[in-house]
Amino acid sequence: MAFEKVGDSYKSAVAEPCDYNRALFVNDKIWLFGQKFVSQPTFNWGHHVAFAGTYGIAFNTANNKWEEPHTFSAVTNEENRSEAMFVFNGAVHMLLFTAFGGLAMSELHEWTGSSFKSVNLKSFAPIAASDKSARVTLVAAEGPDDKTIYLISTMEHQMRVARLTASGDGATIDHLFDITADQRTSLAQATSGVVSGGRLLVSYGMHGCGFRWEKGSIIACDIEKKTCETLEVSPANSECDCGVS
């Protein structure tokens, strides 16, 4: 298999490019959103985010050309915020949620092609952590259609599954179920997810001497039954009934 260069670097089209970018594909375009570092001194932390105000630029796969970049102002200046970006309802969306001390879905914004606009969002009540410094992480998994996104959060080693759906002129997030930990996943943090055949498949990692992705197992959740199990995945067992090859 050979790779073919189809376009120039984004740095040739952006005046002040960020070292970190988030890439999303929608409507035959690859959108890059710059992520710049934002300090969170209250929590002795910091992260690279787009919500601080950067740029969006599209690579058009029809002609293999970069389009004009669009800079946008900060979506929020709240210190206790983090973001997840994904394609939802035919457009790029940015979900803001609390970064520490509890799980709360704060705001949803849609990319119009040149800026972010607020979307009316209804969500479940905030879930408090036992420690105000407890960090929250969240990953998004595409649903069976573009009007559904599954959100897998991790807080104090508890993984939770929520569902974002389009509703009228806005969107709704429902908390579906918690993932019950077993001996192998008691310290797990979700890293990615995908929906396949009515199941939500969740990859995860462990904190120890750094952070290690667990490549030998995956969490499979039956969405309708709201039950989960940890399945072994290995090259020798690639035909396992886990939806992964």
C-alpha positions in Angstrom: 0.0 0.0 0.0 1.5 3.3 -1.1 0.7 6.8 0.2 0.2 9.7 -2.1 0.5 13.4 -1.2 -2.7 15.2 -2.2 -2.1 18.6 -0.7 0.2 21.0 1.0 0.5 21.4 4.8 -2.1 23.5 6.6 0.7 25.7 7.7 0.9 27.0 4.2 -2.6 28.4 4.5 -2.8 29.6 8.1 -0.9 32.8 9.2 -0.3 31.6 12.8 -0.8 27.9 12.8 -1.3 26.0 16.1 0.9 23.0 16.9 -2.2 21.0 17.9 -5.3 20.7 15.8 -8.5 18.7 15.8 -9.5 17.2 12.5 -13.1 16.3 11.5 -14.6 15.2 8.2 -17.9 16.4 7.0 -19.5 17.2 3.6 -16.4 16.2 1.6 -14.2 18.6 3.6 -11.5 17.9 6.3 -11.9 20.6 8.9 -8.9 21.5 11.1 -9.5 23.5 14.3 -6.5 24.9 16.0 -6.0 24.1 19.7 -4.0 26.4 21.9 -2.8 25.9 25.4 -4.9 27.3 28.2 -3.7 27.1 31.8 -6.0 26.0 34.6 -4.0 27.2 37.7 -6.8 26.5 40.2 -6.5 22.8 39.4 -2.7 22.7 38.7 -3.5 21.7 35.2 -3.7 23.0 31.6 -4.9 21.7 28.2 -5.0 22.5 24.5 -8.5 23.6 23.4 -10.2 25.2 20.5 -12.8 27.0 22.6 -10.2 29.6 23.6 -10.6 31.1 20.1 -8.4 29.9 17.3 -9.3 29.1 13.6 -11.2 26.7 11.5 -9.8 25.8 8.0 -11.2 23.3 5.5 -9.3 21.0 3.1 -11.6 20.5 0.1 -11.2 16.9 -1.1 -13.0 17.7 -4.4 -10.0 19.8 -5.6 -7.4 19.0 -2.9 -7.0 22.7 -1.9 -7.1 24.5 1.4 -9.9 27.0 1.7 -9.6 30.4 3.4 -9.2 30.1 7.2 -11.8 31.6 9.6 -10.7 32.9 13.0 -13.2 32.9 15.8 -13.4 34.4 19.2 -13.3 32.5 22.5 -16.5 30.4 23.0 -16.0 30.6 26.8 -13.4 32.0 29.2 -14.4 29.6 32.1 -11.4 27.9 33.6 -13.3 24.8 34.7 -14.2 23.7 31.2 -13.1 21.1 28.7 -14.4 20.2 25.2 -15.3 17.4 22.9 -15.7 17.9 19.1 -17.5 15.7 16.7 -19.8 15.7 13.6 -23.4 15.8 14.6 -26.6 16.5 12.7 -24.6 17.3 9.5 -22.2 19.8 11.1 -19.2 20.0 13.3 -20.2 20.6 17.0 -18.3 21.5 20.1 -19.6 20.2 23.5 -18.3 22.0 26.6 -18.4 20.2 29.9 -16.9 20.7 33.4 -13.3 19.6 33.6 -13.0 19.1 37.4 -15.2 18.4 40.4 -18.3 16.9 38.7 -19.8 15.9 35.4 -22.0 18.6 33.9 -22.8 19.2 30.2 -22.5 23.0 29.9 -23.0 24.2 26.3 -23.2 22.9 22.8 -22.1 25.0 19.8 -22.4 24.4 16.0 -19.8 25.4 13.4 -21.5 27.4 10.7 -18.5 27.3 8.3 -17.1 30.6 9.7 -18.0 30.7 13.4 -19.6 28.8 16.2 -23.2 29.4 17.2 -24.9 28.3 20.4 -27.4 25.4 20.3 -30.2 25.0 22.7 -29.2 22.1 25.0 -31.1 20.1 27.5 -29.1 17.8 29.7 -29.3 15.6 32.8 -28.5 17.1 36.2 -24.8 17.5 37.2 -23.2 14.6 38.9 -20.9 15.7 41.7 -17.5 14.2 42.4 -16.3 13.4 45.9 -13.3 15.6 45.3 -13.4 19.1 43.8 -10.1 18.4 42.1 -11.3 15.1 40.4 -10.7 15.4 36.7 -13.4 14.6 34.1 -12.6 13.2 30.6 -15.1 12.5 27.8 -14.9 10.8 24.4 -17.6 10.8 21.7 -18.7 7.8 19.6 -20.8 8.1 16.5 -24.3 6.6 16.7 -26.3 4.7 14.1 -27.1 8.0 12.3 -25.7 11.5 12.3 -28.4 12.7 14.8 -27.0 10.5 17.6 -23.7 10.7 19.5 -22.8 8.5 22.5 -20.7 10.2 25.1 -18.5 8.1 27.4 -17.2 10.1 30.4 -14.7 9.0 33.1 -14.7 10.6 36.6 -13.0 9.0 39.7 -12.6 5.8 37.7 -16.4 5.6 37.0 -17.3 5.4 33.3 -20.7 6.7 32.3 -22.6 6.5 29.0 -24.8 9.4 27.8 -26.6 9.9 24.5 -26.8 13.2 22.6 -29.8 13.4 20.2 -31.2 16.1 17.9 -34.5 17.4 19.2 -36.5 20.1 17.4 -34.4 23.2 17.2 -31.9 22.0 19.8 -30.4 18.9 21.3 -30.8 16.7 24.4 -28.3 14.7 26.4 -29.7 11.7 28.5 -27.6 9.7 31.0 -28.2 6.1 29.9 -26.2 4.0 32.3 -22.9 3.6 34.3 -20.4 1.0 33.2 -19.9 -1.4 36.1 -16.2 -2.0 36.6 -14.6 -5.5 37.0 -11.2 -6.5 38.2 -9.6 -5.5 34.9 -11.3 -2.1 34.5 -11.5 -0.8 38.0 -8.9 1.9 37.2 -9.9 2.4 33.5 -10.4 5.6 31.6 -12.3 5.6 28.3 -10.2 6.6 25.3 -12.5 6.0 22.3 -15.7 4.4 21.3 -17.8 3.2 18.4 -21.3 1.8 17.9 -21.6 -1.5 16.0 -24.5 -3.9 15.8 -26.4 -2.4 18.7 -23.4 -2.4 20.9 -21.1 0.4 22.2 -17.5 -0.7 22.0 -15.2 1.2 24.4 -11.4 1.3 24.3 -9.7 2.3 27.5 -6.4 2.8 29.2 -4.9 2.7 32.7 -2.9 5.2 34.7 0.3 3.9 36.3 3.8 5.0 35.3 2.1 7.3 32.8 -1.0 6.3 30.8 -1.1 3.0 28.9 -3.7 2.0 26.3 -5.1 -1.5 26.9 -4.8 -3.1 23.5 -5.7 -6.6 24.6 -9.3 -5.9 25.8 -12.4 -3.8 25.0 -15.6 -3.1 26.9 -18.7 -4.1 25.0 -22.0 -2.6 26.1 -25.4 -3.7 24.9 -27.2 -0.3 24.5 -30.7 -1.7 24.8 -30.1 -3.9 27.8 -27.6 -1.4 29.4 -25.2 -4.2 30.3 -21.5 -4.3 29.7 -18.7 -6.9 29.6 -15.0 -6.9 29.1 -13.8 -8.9 26.1 -10.3 -10.1 25.2 -9.0 -9.0 21.9 -5.8 -10.4 20.4 -4.4 -11.4 16.9 -4.8 -15.0 17.8 -8.5 -14.4 18.7 -9.4 -12.0 15.9 -12.6 -13.9 15.2 -14.0 -13.4 18.6 -17.6 -12.3 18.9 -16.8 -8.7 19.9 -17.3 -6.7 16.7 -13.6 -6.0 16.4 -11.1 -7.5 14.0 
